[in-house]
Amino acid sequence: MKPPAFWSRPPEAPGWQARALAPLAALYRRQTARRVAAAGATVGRPVICVGNINAGGTGKTPTVVAVLDRLQRLGIAAHVVSRGYGGRAVGVVRVDPARHAAADVGDEPLMLAAFAPVWVGRDRAAAARAAVDAGAGAIVLDDGFQSPALRRDLSIVVVDAHVGFGNGRVIPAGPLREPVAAGLARADLLLSIGPSEAQERFTRDWPIASAITRLRGALEPLQTGMTWGGLRVLAFAGIGRPEKAFDTMRGLGMDVVRTVALADHQPLTTALMMRLEREAMQAGAQLVTTEKDAVRLPASFRHKVLFVPVRLQIDDPAPLDTALGRLFA
């Protein structure tokens, strides 16, 4: 689903919808508080959680990739554990890109499987135990900040600096899974992702963020040797904030003649892709999407659609490296 517009209103003027939904938000907040208070299981390996306070995409997947990279530099064989949002697999499953599709295990786990072994399961503790049995030296928990299943040794909260914490209200009155203060109190590091102007605005609008060690980063296109400049494209994206992807494509010099913003994790059916292909042909354009969307493409379209991979660049990774180093001293 696409978030309602009032979720993006300023906290000081959240709108009548947010106020009307306040009783339901209070119930959601209490349920989350009870859930996160439960003691999680230990699995004999450090658990590093990459999560968020906002619902939807904030840049967690590129952050998981960056954490995996830094663990690899430390000589740690980390495995990823994910709920496998949108996947139909039952029980605990190790993701195998050769035989699994996004419909089986979710798009993010399928993408992450290119970087490390990935385990999906609604029972995250069982998935983590399976990873340890398979030789994991550490568990990177993808999106489990509000889950009580595992005790976390390091928690990183990721936020899109451009949107911040929205109107500051909890679901359904706003985009938050829990209040900002409560979430940051349980976290070890806050990573805000976005260009410098967005970072400055986030600092100004959310002074509460100064209560926690903050990392700043940006998503940069991965240099693959592809010449994007001047390419006429029809761009589509089904991520948390599709505009990020479209801005990246324009920044690479693409001539973006049309954009199609899809819902986060929206299935890319053959019918939808045929429609987009027709529109692209009529416009004399190439279909281009994101790396995460690409893993959801029907097999018949994988050779027809180009994608732009991005990687997280952290301005000063020293606090992250220090925190990771303590875990494996």
Kinemage of the C-alpha trace (Angstrom):
@kinemage 1
@onewidth
@group {chain A} dominant
@subgroup {mainchain}
@vectorlist {calphas} color= white
{ca met a 1} P 0.000 0.000 0.000
{ca lys a 2} L 1.032 3.600 -0.498
{ca pro a 3} L 1.164 5.657 2.721
{ca pro a 4} L -1.542 8.294 3.159
{ca ala a 5} L -0.450 11.864 2.524
{ca phe a 6} L -1.147 13.048 6.080
{ca trp a 7} L 1.597 10.754 7.389
{ca ser a 8} L 4.057 13.201 5.828
{ca arg a 9} L 2.636 16.329 7.431
{ca pro a 10} L 4.751 18.265 9.984
{ca pro a 11} L 4.523 16.956 13.577
{ca glu a 12} L 3.159 20.291 14.759
{ca ala a 13} L 0.311 20.123 12.208
{ca pro a 14} L -0.458 16.410 11.731
{ca gly a 15} L -3.940 16.980 10.333
{ca trp a 16} L -7.409 15.991 11.487
{ca gln a 17} L -6.967 12.414 10.277
{ca ala a 18} L -4.051 11.827 12.638
{ca arg a 19} L -5.996 13.288 15.551
{ca ala a 20} L -9.059 11.182 14.763
{ca leu a 21} L -6.927 8.038 14.672
{ca ala a 22} L -5.142 8.810 17.946
{ca pro a 23} L -7.088 6.202 20.018
{ca leu a 24} L -6.119 3.417 17.590
{ca ala a 25} L -2.541 4.684 17.568
{ca ala a 26} L -2.458 4.515 21.380
{ca leu a 27} L -3.579 0.886 21.234
{ca tyr a 28} L -0.919 0.056 18.634
{ca arg a 29} L 1.722 1.818 20.746
{ca arg a 30} L 0.816 -0.175 23.858
{ca gln a 31} L 0.886 -3.474 21.955
{ca thr a 32} L 4.321 -2.684 20.539
{ca ala a 33} L 5.653 -1.671 23.960
{ca arg a 34} L 4.513 -4.994 25.442
{ca arg a 35} L 6.014 -6.931 22.546
{ca val a 36} L 9.466 -5.327 22.650
{ca ala a 37} L 9.657 -5.736 26.427
{ca ala a 38} L 9.822 -9.522 26.082
{ca ala a 39} L 13.208 -11.195 26.516
{ca gly a 40} L 14.577 -12.517 23.254
{ca ala a 41} L 16.371 -15.801 22.693
{ca thr a 42} L 20.153 -16.058 22.544
{ca val a 43} L 21.803 -18.196 19.892
{ca gly a 44} L 25.448 -18.138 20.920
{ca arg a 45} L 26.510 -15.609 18.270
{ca pro a 46} L 26.326 -11.803 18.177
{ca val a 47} L 23.077 -10.499 16.696
{ca ile a 48} L 23.238 -7.203 14.810
{ca cys a 49} L 19.828 -5.756 14.035
{ca val a 50} L 19.224 -3.342 11.162
{ca gly a 51} L 15.736 -1.944 11.577
{ca asn a 52} L 13.674 1.186 11.593
{ca ile a 53} L 11.039 3.082 13.509
{ca asn a 54} L 9.127 4.080 10.380
{ca ala a 55} L 7.023 1.553 8.539
{ca gly a 56} L 8.198 1.027 4.986
{ca gly a 57} L 11.513 1.566 3.278
{ca thr a 58} L 14.222 3.702 4.828
{ca gly a 59} L 17.349 2.112 3.355
{ca lys a 60} L 17.623 -0.997 5.516
{ca thr a 61} L 18.689 -3.350 2.727
{ca pro a 62} L 21.702 -1.261 1.578
{ca thr a 63} L 22.603 -0.897 5.258
{ca val a 64} L 22.571 -4.677 5.725
{ca val a 65} L 24.899 -4.964 2.712
{ca ala a 66} L 27.235 -2.363 4.244
{ca val a 67} L 27.259 -4.170 7.608
{ca leu a 68} L 28.004 -7.479 5.883
{ca asp a 69} L 30.914 -5.844 4.090
{ca arg a 70} L 32.401 -4.503 7.318
{ca leu a 71} L 31.980 -7.859 9.051
{ca gln a 72} L 33.730 -9.556 6.149
{ca arg a 73} L 36.660 -7.188 6.633
{ca leu a 74} L 36.808 -8.380 10.238
{ca gly a 75} L 36.906 -11.973 9.028
{ca ile a 76} L 33.405 -12.743 10.339
{ca ala a 77} L 31.215 -15.098 8.306
{ca ala a 78} L 27.849 -13.453 8.927
{ca his a 79} L 24.470 -14.856 7.888
{ca val a 80} L 21.298 -12.803 7.405
{ca val a 81} L 17.997 -13.651 9.085
{ca ser a 82} L 14.797 -12.175 7.682
{ca arg a 83} L 11.082 -12.685 8.091
{ca gly a 84} L 10.839 -12.905 4.305
{ca tyr a 85} L 8.105 -10.302 3.859
{ca gly a 86} L 5.749 -11.257 1.044
{ca gly a 87} L 7.163 -14.755 0.653
{ca arg a 88} L 5.081 -17.905 0.810
{ca ala a 89} L 7.795 -20.279 2.082
{ca val a 90} L 6.824 -22.236 5.199
{ca gly a 91} L 9.122 -22.886 8.125
{ca val a 92} L 12.813 -21.989 8.048
{ca val a 93} L 14.308 -21.779 4.555
{ca arg a 94} L 17.804 -20.985 3.340
{ca val a 95} L 17.438 -18.739 0.313
{ca asp a 96} L 18.698 -20.247 -2.923
{ca pro a 97} L 18.551 -17.807 -5.869
{ca ala a 98} L 18.807 -20.749 -8.254
{ca arg a 99} L 15.458 -22.171 -7.182
{ca his a 100} L 13.647 -19.482 -5.196
{ca ala a 101} L 11.724 -16.505 -6.542
{ca ala a 102} L 10.739 -13.343 -4.689
{ca ala a 103} L 7.243 -14.814 -4.290
{ca asp a 104} L 8.811 -17.665 -2.307
{ca val a 105} L 11.145 -15.828 0.074
{ca gly a 106} L 10.581 -12.088 -0.433
{ca asp a 107} L 12.495 -9.651 -2.624
{ca glu a 108} L 14.947 -8.329 -0.013
{ca pro a 109} L 16.192 -11.787 1.097
{ca leu a 110} L 16.609 -12.812 -2.540
{ca met a 111} L 18.688 -9.702 -3.229
{ca leu a 112} L 20.762 -10.135 -0.041
{ca ala a 113} L 21.559 -13.741 -0.936
{ca ala a 114} L 24.124 -12.362 -3.386
{ca phe a 115} L 26.149 -11.072 -0.424
{ca ala a 116} L 25.779 -13.699 2.329
{ca pro a 117} L 23.775 -16.787 3.275
{ca val a 118} L 20.200 -15.729 4.039
{ca trp a 119} L 17.615 -17.546 6.146
{ca val a 120} L 13.920 -16.670 6.181
{ca gly a 121} L 11.255 -17.702 8.628
{ca arg a 122} L 8.472 -16.192 10.645
{ca asp a 123} L 10.209 -17.706 13.687
{ca arg a 124} L 13.364 -15.592 13.595
{ca ala a 125} L 14.910 -17.437 16.539
{ca ala a 126} L 14.568 -20.769 14.714
{ca ala a 127} L 16.045 -19.203 11.572
{ca ala a 128} L 18.979 -17.830 13.577
{ca arg a 129} L 19.635 -21.221 15.167
{ca ala a 130} L 19.663 -22.800 11.709
{ca ala a 131} L 22.181 -20.182 10.588
{ca val a 132} L 24.430 -20.900 13.582
{ca asp a 133} L 24.218 -24.636 12.900
{ca ala a 134} L 25.337 -23.874 9.335
{ca gly a 135} L 28.431 -22.010 10.562
{ca ala a 136} L 27.335 -18.386 11.016
{ca gly a 137} L 29.817 -16.355 13.032
{ca ala a 138} L 27.278 -13.567 13.458
{ca ile a 139} L 23.617 -12.917 12.682
{ca val a 140} L 22.533 -9.794 10.830
{ca leu a 141} L 18.848 -9.395 11.563
{ca asp a 142} L 17.123 -7.661 8.683
{ca asp a 143} L 14.143 -5.659 9.956
{ca gly a 144} L 13.562 -7.090 13.414
{ca phe a 145} L 13.817 -4.042 15.644
{ca gln a 146} L 10.283 -4.457 17.008
{ca ser a 147} L 10.491 -8.263 17.140
{ca pro a 148} L 11.068 -9.915 20.551
{ca ala a 149} L 12.365 -13.153 19.030
{ca leu a 150} L 16.104 -12.528 19.444
{ca arg a 151} L 18.234 -10.679 21.962
{ca arg a 152} L 20.182 -8.078 20.015
{ca asp a 153} L 23.796 -7.185 20.728
{ca leu a 154} L 23.805 -4.142 18.445
{ca ser a 155} L 20.783 -2.289 17.060
{ca ile a 156} L 21.021 0.161 14.170
{ca val a 157} L 17.950 2.266 13.391
{ca val a 158} L 17.822 3.542 9.802
{ca val a 159} L 15.872 6.644 8.775
{ca asp a 160} L 15.411 8.386 5.442
{ca ala a 161} L 16.692 11.901 6.163
{ca his a 162} L 14.387 13.329 3.511
{ca val a 163} L 11.184 12.256 5.279
{ca gly a 164} L 12.470 11.958 8.846
{ca phe a 165} L 9.883 10.429 11.150
{ca gly a 166} L 6.934 11.828 9.218
{ca asn a 167} L 4.245 13.454 11.356
{ca gly a 168} L 5.691 11.808 14.469
{ca arg a 169} L 2.584 9.697 15.086
{ca val a 170} L 2.252 5.942 15.506
{ca ile a 171} L 0.331 3.721 13.058
{ca pro a 172} L -2.394 4.322 11.889
{ca ala a 173} L -2.182 8.020 12.816
{ca gly a 174} L 1.285 8.208 11.313
{ca pro a 175} L 4.103 6.110 9.845
{ca leu a 176} L 5.768 5.020 13.088
{ca arg a 177} L 5.891 1.530 14.547
{ca glu a 178} L 6.598 3.046 17.955
{ca pro a 179} L 7.287 6.541 19.337
{ca val a 180} L 10.616 8.026 18.283
{ca ala a 181} L 11.850 8.490 21.853
{ca ala a 182} L 11.057 4.886 22.776
{ca gly a 183} L 12.718 3.507 19.666
{ca leu a 184} L 15.883 5.551 19.964
{ca ala a 185} L 16.182 4.626 23.649
{ca arg a 186} L 16.479 0.950 22.616
{ca ala a 187} L 18.907 1.578 19.741
{ca asp a 188} L 22.688 1.844 19.750
{ca leu a 189} L 23.194 3.771 16.520
{ca leu a 190} L 21.010 5.955 14.297
{ca leu a 191} L 21.832 6.050 10.587
{ca ser a 192} L 20.241 8.845 8.570
{ca ile a 193} L 20.448 8.379 4.806
{ca gly a 194} L 20.204 11.208 2.326
{ca pro a 195} L 22.018 14.120 0.656
{ca ser a 196} L 23.533 16.938 2.721
{ca glu a 197} L 20.525 19.258 2.508
{ca ala a 198} L 18.212 16.496 3.729
{ca gln a 199} L 20.634 15.689 6.551
{ca glu a 200} L 20.656 19.323 7.670
{ca arg a 201} L 16.867 19.464 7.605
{ca phe a 202} L 16.638 16.235 9.604
{ca thr a 203} L 19.011 17.667 12.225
{ca arg a 204} L 16.869 20.783 12.507
{ca asp a 205} L 13.485 19.056 12.549
{ca trp a 206} L 14.387 16.138 14.821
{ca pro a 207} L 16.632 17.387 17.639
{ca ile a 208} L 15.731 14.250 19.591
{ca ala a 209} L 18.183 12.432 17.303
{ca ser a 210} L 21.055 14.124 19.123
{ca ala a 211} L 20.420 11.788 22.079
{ca ile a 212} L 22.017 8.865 20.201
{ca thr a 213} L 25.214 8.311 18.236
{ca arg a 214} L 24.326 9.212 14.676
{ca leu a 215} L 25.834 8.069 11.414
{ca arg a 216} L 25.218 9.906 8.175
{ca gly a 217} L 25.222 8.198 4.818
{ca ala a 218} L 24.044 8.394 1.237
{ca leu a 219} L 23.085 5.876 -1.426
{ca glu a 220} L 25.473 6.121 -4.370
{ca pro a 221} L 25.117 4.336 -7.721
{ca leu a 222} L 27.506 1.433 -8.082
{ca gln a 223} L 29.913 1.975 -10.960
{ca thr a 224} L 29.341 -0.979 -13.292
{ca gly a 225} L 30.778 0.423 -16.509
{ca met a 226} L 27.305 1.111 -17.892
{ca thr a 227} L 26.978 4.403 -19.773
{ca trp a 228} L 23.713 5.902 -18.554
{ca gly a 229} L 24.089 9.469 -19.814
{ca gly a 230} L 21.498 10.411 -22.418
{ca leu a 231} L 19.670 7.073 -22.247
{ca arg a 232} L 15.944 7.629 -22.775
{ca val a 233} L 14.133 5.630 -20.099
{ca leu a 234} L 10.794 4.756 -18.587
{ca ala a 235} L 11.599 4.299 -14.899
{ca phe a 236} L 9.532 2.275 -12.466
{ca ala a 237} L 10.108 1.427 -8.808
{ca gly a 238} L 8.234 -0.346 -6.044
{ca ile a 239} L 10.277 0.687 -3.018
{ca gly a 240} L 9.527 2.735 0.084
{ca arg a 241} L 10.093 6.064 -1.664
{ca pro a 242} L 10.327 5.599 -5.441
{ca glu a 243} L 11.346 9.235 -5.951
{ca lys a 244} L 14.772 8.362 -4.521
{ca ala a 245} L 15.371 5.945 -7.367
{ca phe a 246} L 14.121 8.361 -9.998
{ca asp a 247} L 16.374 11.141 -8.675
{ca thr a 248} L 19.333 8.761 -8.813
{ca met a 249} L 18.577 7.930 -12.438
{ca arg a 250} L 18.349 11.596 -13.366
{ca gly a 251} L 21.593 12.215 -11.515
{ca leu a 252} L 23.268 9.639 -13.753
{ca gly a 253} L 22.203 11.682 -16.766
{ca met a 254} L 19.301 9.523 -17.938
{ca asp a 255} L 16.527 11.172 -19.929
{ca val a 256} L 13.630 10.018 -17.751
{ca val a 257} L 10.578 10.484 -19.970
{ca arg a 258} L 8.125 8.828 -17.580
{ca thr a 259} L 8.120 7.483 -14.042
{ca val a 260} L 5.835 4.843 -12.533
{ca ala a 261} L 5.744 4.755 -8.728
{ca leu a 262} L 4.527 1.393 -7.490
{ca ala a 263} L 3.681 0.295 -3.959
{ca asp a 264} L 6.533 -1.076 -1.857
{ca his a 265} L 7.070 -4.783 -2.689
{ca gln a 266} L 4.314 -4.638 -5.338
{ca pro a 267} L 4.314 -7.844 -7.431
{ca leu a 268} L 5.590 -7.271 -10.945
{ca thr a 269} L 3.082 -9.397 -12.794
{ca thr a 270} L 3.471 -10.295 -16.446
{ca ala a 271} L 0.397 -8.187 -17.251
{ca leu a 272} L 1.894 -5.128 -15.521
{ca met a 273} L 5.256 -5.569 -17.231
{ca met a 274} L 3.618 -5.985 -20.642
{ca arg a 275} L 1.797 -2.711 -20.104
{ca leu a 276} L 4.997 -0.937 -19.092
{ca glu a 277} L 6.814 -2.463 -22.058
{ca arg a 278} L 4.172 -1.115 -24.451
{ca glu a 279} L 4.413 2.351 -22.911
{ca ala a 280} L 8.201 2.275 -23.140
{ca met a 281} L 8.093 1.221 -26.806
{ca gln a 282} L 5.627 4.007 -27.627
{ca ala a 283} L 7.955 6.511 -25.958
{ca gly a 284} L 11.068 5.051 -27.555
{ca ala a 285} L 12.458 4.366 -24.089
{ca gln a 286} L 14.288 1.646 -22.188
{ca leu a 287} L 12.714 0.148 -19.057
{ca val a 288} L 14.885 0.822 -15.971
{ca thr a 289} L 14.254 -0.047 -12.324
{ca thr a 290} L 15.987 -0.630 -8.986
{ca glu a 291} L 18.084 -3.589 -7.894
{ca lys a 292} L 15.400 -4.677 -5.421
{ca asp a 293} L 12.631 -4.467 -8.027
{ca ala a 294} L 14.731 -6.446 -10.504
{ca val a 295} L 14.557 -9.608 -8.401
{ca arg a 296} L 10.736 -9.512 -8.673
{ca leu a 297} L 10.710 -9.393 -12.470
{ca pro a 298} L 9.065 -12.258 -14.344
{ca ala a 299} L 11.706 -14.454 -15.967
{ca ser a 300} L 10.620 -13.349 -19.444
{ca phe a 301} L 11.450 -9.714 -18.649
{ca arg a 302} L 14.807 -10.052 -16.874
{ca his a 303} L 16.754 -9.524 -20.078
{ca lys a 304} L 14.566 -6.592 -21.115
{ca val a 305} L 14.885 -4.382 -18.037
{ca leu a 306} L 18.020 -2.604 -16.824
{ca phe a 307} L 18.520 -1.824 -13.140
{ca val a 308} L 20.655 0.615 -11.175
{ca pro a 309} L 22.462 -0.882 -8.173
{ca val a 310} L 23.245 1.478 -5.298
{ca arg a 311} L 25.514 1.092 -2.276
{ca leu a 312} L 25.546 2.881 1.044
{ca gln a 313} L 28.445 5.256 1.628
{ca ile a 314} L 28.817 6.261 5.292
{ca asp a 315} L 30.458 9.630 5.890
{ca asp a 316} L 32.293 8.499 9.020
{ca pro a 317} L 31.989 4.757 9.695
{ca ala a 318} L 34.233 4.871 12.793
{ca pro a 319} L 31.357 4.563 15.330
{ca leu a 320} L 30.023 1.537 13.459
{ca asp a 321} L 33.445 -0.080 13.212
{ca thr a 322} L 34.043 0.542 16.894
{ca ala a 323} L 30.709 -1.033 17.844
{ca leu a 324} L 31.352 -4.062 15.644
{ca gly a 325} L 34.886 -4.390 16.947
{ca arg a 326} L 33.634 -4.589 20.534
{ca leu a 327} L 31.396 -7.517 19.628
{ca phe a 328} L 34.291 -9.543 18.282
{ca ala a 329} L 37.169 -8.343 20.448
